[in-house]
């Protein structure tokens, strides 16, 4: 065999191996659920949530959905397919909530319950999907009422959702809920001119505190 043919054959074999490797990685990412990620990247989650909030307030439902997928994969360790199955009803529920002025239990809650049921199945947990959906909706609704808008109240409701998800609570997890509520309040104060870098930094602190609280409770 000539040297040229040997080199050509070697390149061809490497190319085939790369295709097979890419296909394997693609299948792994698309179909494999790792389980809840207790060591998620707070900066990655915070950056996605900041973009997600921007899309929510500008009515960009499709872009919001993609950011939800990113958060779901990083924080819950699920595959692309599972993330899509969770995000599709959750994004619909989110956008319905954005336009609705009431009757959330019949219009929004079923979408959130469907999302959490899909997530519970993928994470192989015994979560009560309806209870999680109600906890999610509860903090959304609290932010709309003058009587419960206080970040301390909203933060406690977010911390309750975390307690249901992670099966534990502690001062760090409670503080994570408060910081996230304060970030949301800061967005509201600024409206169209919100200080997004400051909001993102507050979310980084929130998710760092949440991750640390989860890990300390598991050690």
N, C-alpha and C positions, 0 to 999 in steps of 0.2 A: 504494500500500500504506500503511495507517495506521501511525502510529508504534508503536502497541501490537503490531501484527502483526510489525513489523520487530524489536522487542525480543524478542518470543516466538520468532521464527525464529532470532535470534542466540543465545538461550539454548539452543534445541534443537540448533543446530549445535555449540555448545561441549560440550553433554552427549554428543553422538555422538562428538566427537573424544576426550573423556575416556574413553569406553567403549572406543574403538579403542586408545587409548594404554595403558589398563589391561590390555587383552587382549594387546597386544604385549609389555608388561613381564612379564606372567604367563607367556607362551610363552617369553620369553627366560630367565626364571629357572627354568622347569620343564625346558627341553630343552637349553639351551646349556651346554656344558662349557668353562670358560675355560682349563683347564690348571692345573698346580700353582701355588699362590699363594706366591711367595717373599717377599711383604711382608704376611703375615697379621697380624692384630691379636692380640698376645699376651694382652691382658686379656680379649678376647672368648673366645679358646680356653681360657684358664685358668678363666674363670667357668663355661663349659660343662663342662669336665672335672671341676671340683669338684662340680657338680650331678650329673654322671654317676656319680661315685664314691659319692655319697650314695645314689643310686637302686640302685646295684649292691649295696651292703651292706644295703639294706632290701628287696631282691628285687623292685624295681619295674621290670620288664623293658621295658614299653612306654615309660615316661618316659626310661629309659636310652637307648632307641633314638632318641628325638627329640633328645636331647643329642648323640648320635653323629652324627646328620644335620647338626646345627649345626656341629660341629667339622669334619666332612668338607667341608662347603661352604666354610667359611672357610679351612681349611688347604690343601685340595686343589683348590679352585676348581671344584667339580663342580656340576651342576644338581641340582634336587630329585630328579628321577627317578634319576639316577646315584647320588646319595647313598643313596637308598632301596635301590637294587640292591646297594650295597656293605654298608650297615648291616644289612640284614635277616639275611644269614647270619652277619655278625660279632656281632650282638647275640645270636643263637641260640647261637653258640659261647661267648660270654661267660657267658651264663646257665647253659649246660651245665657250663662250667668251675667256676662258683660252687658247683654242687651235687656235682660229681664229686670222687673221691678218688684218681684214677689213670686209666690207659688213655686219656690225653689225645690220643695220636697217632691213635687211631681215632675218638674222639668229638668232639674239638674242632678238631683240625688241618684236617680237610676243610672245615669251615665257614669258617675263616680263609682257607684257600687260595681258596675260591670268592669271598670278599670281595675279596681282593687281585687276583684275576684280573679281576674286574669293574672295579676301580679302575685297573689297568694299561691296560685297553682304553680307558677314558674319558680317561685322561691321555696316551694315545698314547706309552707308554713300553715299553721292552724288559725291564721288571722280570721276575724269576723269581718268580711268585706263590707257589710252594711255599717258596722260600727266605725270602721275606718272612713268610709265615705261620709258619714255624719260628722265625724271629727274634722275632716277636710272642709266640708261645707260650713261647719260651725264657725271657723275662723274667718272664712270669706265673708259670711253674713255679718259677723261682729264688726268688721271694718266698714260696713255700710250704715251702721246705726250710730247716731250721736251718743246713745247711752252706753255703748260698748266699744267705741272707737279707740279708747285709750290703749296705747301700745302694751301697757302692763296686762290688760285684759286679753288683748289679742295674742300677746306672747304666751300667756298661760294656756290658751287654747292650742297654739302651735305645739307647745311642749307636751300637751296631752296627746296630740297626734303622734309625736315622736315616741312617747311612752308606749303607745299601742304598737307602733312599728317595731321598736327595738326591745320591747319587753322589760324595760327598766326606766328609771328616772333618777336624777341626781341634780345638784345645783348647777352643774355645767350644762346639762341638757335643758334645764329650765332657762338658763341665761341665753342659750342658743335661740330658743323660741322668742325671748324678749328682743334680742338683737335683730332678728329677722323682721319682727313687727315694727321695730324702730326704723329699719331700712325702708319698709313699705310706707310708713308715715312720712319719711323724708321725701319719698317720691311724690306723695300727695301734696306736700307743702310746696314743692317746686312746680308741679303740674307739667305743662309743656316745656318749661325751662328747668326741669329737675337736674340736680347735680349728680349725674350718673356715675362719675368716678367715685364720689363719696359714698353713694349707695352701694356700688360694687365692693368697695373696701369694707363697708359695714357687713355685707353678706359674707365676705371672706372670713371676717372675725367670727361671724355667727356659725359658719360651717366648720371652721377650725375648732371652735368650742364644742360643737356637737360631736365631731369625730373624737375629740379627746375625752368627752364625757362618755361616749359609747365604749371606747377602749378601756377606760378606767373601770367601768362597770363590768367588763368581761375579764379583767385580769384577776 
